[in-house]
Amino acid sequence: MRLFIASPVIFDDYASLKEDFDGIIEGKWVEEKNLHLTWVFLGEVKDEKTVLDKLSQVSPLERRIEMEGLGYFGRPPRVFFAKSAKSEEKALYEKAREFRNADFDLYRFKPHITFCRIKAIHDYKAFHEKRKAYRERKLGVILPKIGLYESTLHATGAEYRCRYEIEV
């Protein structure tokens, strides 16, 4: 089974964000119910027991973490995402350290919530201006839960199912 470890998020107004960037970027948007912060992508795992043993060494987030501002990965941009508020980054990196101490591989971990896999940007100037308008805007929260999720790929997109969860 294809597994990853993540924290679910609640986005304040995802539909408006998508609408704001409509016509500016083209790509595959993540369904709102599937939005999450990925801690560790595990890939194909035959037996989840080892994962659960390691996950038992990780505590849940202590509180909700604010999301604020938008970013992207790649040149040209290929992944469009929400960031944690600057004041919240320390808590996420401390949690990432817990995952590393539990022997999970967090290769180049950068906390983010992917919105869209960008295929094309039709107006770079508008893209950057719109992104700046979101610079200090509160977007939602990362919930104080950490779950082991199974990802099943379908022609219509990925389907996620939580198999195990730790929470406050």
C-alpha positions in Angstrom: 0.0 0.0 0.0 1.1 3.6 -0.7 1.5 5.5 2.6 2.3 8.9 3.9 2.2 10.7 7.3 0.4 14.0 7.4 -1.6 16.5 9.5 -5.0 17.5 8.1 -5.8 21.2 7.5 -8.9 23.4 7.5 -8.7 26.1 4.8 -10.9 29.2 5.4 -12.0 29.8 1.7 -10.3 27.5 -0.7 -12.9 28.2 -3.5 -12.0 31.9 -3.4 -8.3 31.2 -3.7 -8.9 28.9 -6.7 -11.1 31.6 -8.3 -8.5 34.3 -7.6 -5.9 32.3 -9.7 -8.3 31.1 -12.3 -7.0 32.1 -15.8 -3.6 33.0 -14.3 -2.4 29.4 -13.6 -3.4 26.1 -15.1 -2.9 22.8 -13.3 -4.2 20.1 -11.2 -5.8 21.5 -7.9 -5.9 19.3 -4.9 -9.5 18.6 -3.7 -10.3 20.5 -0.5 -11.0 17.3 1.4 -7.4 16.1 0.6 -5.5 19.2 1.8 -2.8 18.3 4.3 0.7 19.0 5.5 2.9 16.0 4.6 5.5 15.1 7.2 6.8 11.9 5.5 6.1 10.3 2.2 6.7 6.6 2.7 5.7 5.2 -0.7 4.9 1.5 -1.1 4.9 -0.3 2.3 4.0 -4.0 2.6 3.7 -4.0 6.4 2.7 -0.9 8.3 3.7 -2.3 11.7 7.3 -0.9 11.5 5.8 2.5 10.6 3.4 2.4 13.5 6.2 1.4 15.9 8.2 4.4 14.8 5.1 6.7 14.8 4.4 5.8 18.4 7.6 7.8 19.3 6.0 11.0 17.8 3.6 13.1 19.7 0.8 15.1 18.1 1.1 18.8 17.5 0.3 20.7 20.7 -2.1 23.1 19.1 -3.5 24.3 15.8 -0.9 26.0 13.5 -1.9 29.0 11.5 -1.3 29.0 7.7 -0.4 32.4 6.1 0.9 33.3 2.7 1.5 31.5 -0.6 4.6 30.0 -2.1 5.9 27.8 -4.9 8.6 25.3 -5.7 10.5 25.3 -9.0 11.8 27.6 -11.6 9.4 27.9 -13.4 6.9 27.4 -10.6 5.6 23.8 -10.6 4.0 23.4 -7.1 1.8 26.1 -5.6 1.3 26.0 -1.8 0.3 27.6 1.5 2.9 28.3 4.1 2.7 28.3 7.9 2.8 31.7 9.5 6.4 32.8 10.2 5.7 32.8 13.9 4.6 29.1 13.7 7.6 27.7 11.7 9.6 26.8 14.8 6.8 24.5 16.1 6.8 22.6 12.8 10.6 22.2 12.6 10.6 21.0 16.2 8.0 18.4 15.2 10.1 17.5 12.2 13.0 16.8 14.5 10.8 14.3 16.5 10.2 12.5 13.2 13.9 12.4 12.5 14.6 11.1 16.0 12.1 8.4 15.4 14.1 7.4 12.4 11.9 8.8 9.6 13.6 10.3 6.6 12.5 13.9 6.1 14.6 14.6 3.1 14.7 18.4 2.7 11.6 19.0 4.8 9.9 22.3 4.1 6.5 22.7 5.7 3.8 23.5 3.1 0.3 22.5 2.0 0.2 21.8 -1.7 -2.8 23.4 -3.6 -1.9 22.9 -7.2 0.6 21.1 -9.5 1.1 23.9 -12.0 1.2 22.9 -15.7 1.4 26.5 -17.0 1.4 30.1 -15.8 -0.5 32.3 -18.3 0.4 35.6 -16.7 3.5 35.7 -14.5 3.0 39.3 -13.4 -0.6 38.6 -12.3 0.6 35.4 -10.5 3.2 37.3 -8.5 0.9 40.2 -7.7 -1.9 37.9 -6.6 0.5 35.9 -4.5 1.7 39.2 -2.8 -1.9 40.1 -2.0 -2.0 36.9 0.1 1.3 37.6 1.9 0.0 38.1 5.4 -3.5 36.8 4.9 -4.6 34.1 7.3 -5.6 31.1 5.2 -6.6 28.4 7.8 -5.1 26.0 10.2 -3.1 22.8 10.4 -4.9 20.6 12.9 -3.2 19.1 16.0 -3.4 15.6 14.6 -0.9 13.4 12.9 -2.1 10.5 10.8 -0.9 7.6 8.7 -2.7 7.8 5.4 -3.1 5.4 2.6 -3.1 6.9 -0.9 -4.9 5.1 -3.7 -4.5 6.5 -7.2 -7.4 6.6 -9.6 -7.8 8.2 -13.0 -9.8 11.0 -11.4 -7.1 11.6 -8.8 -5.8 10.4 -5.4 -8.1 9.1 -2.7 -6.8 9.3 0.9 -7.8 7.2 3.8 -6.6 7.7 7.4 -5.4 4.3 8.8 -4.1 5.5 12.2 -4.2 8.9 14.0 -2.6 10.5 17.0 -4.1 13.7 18.4 -4.0 15.9 21.5 
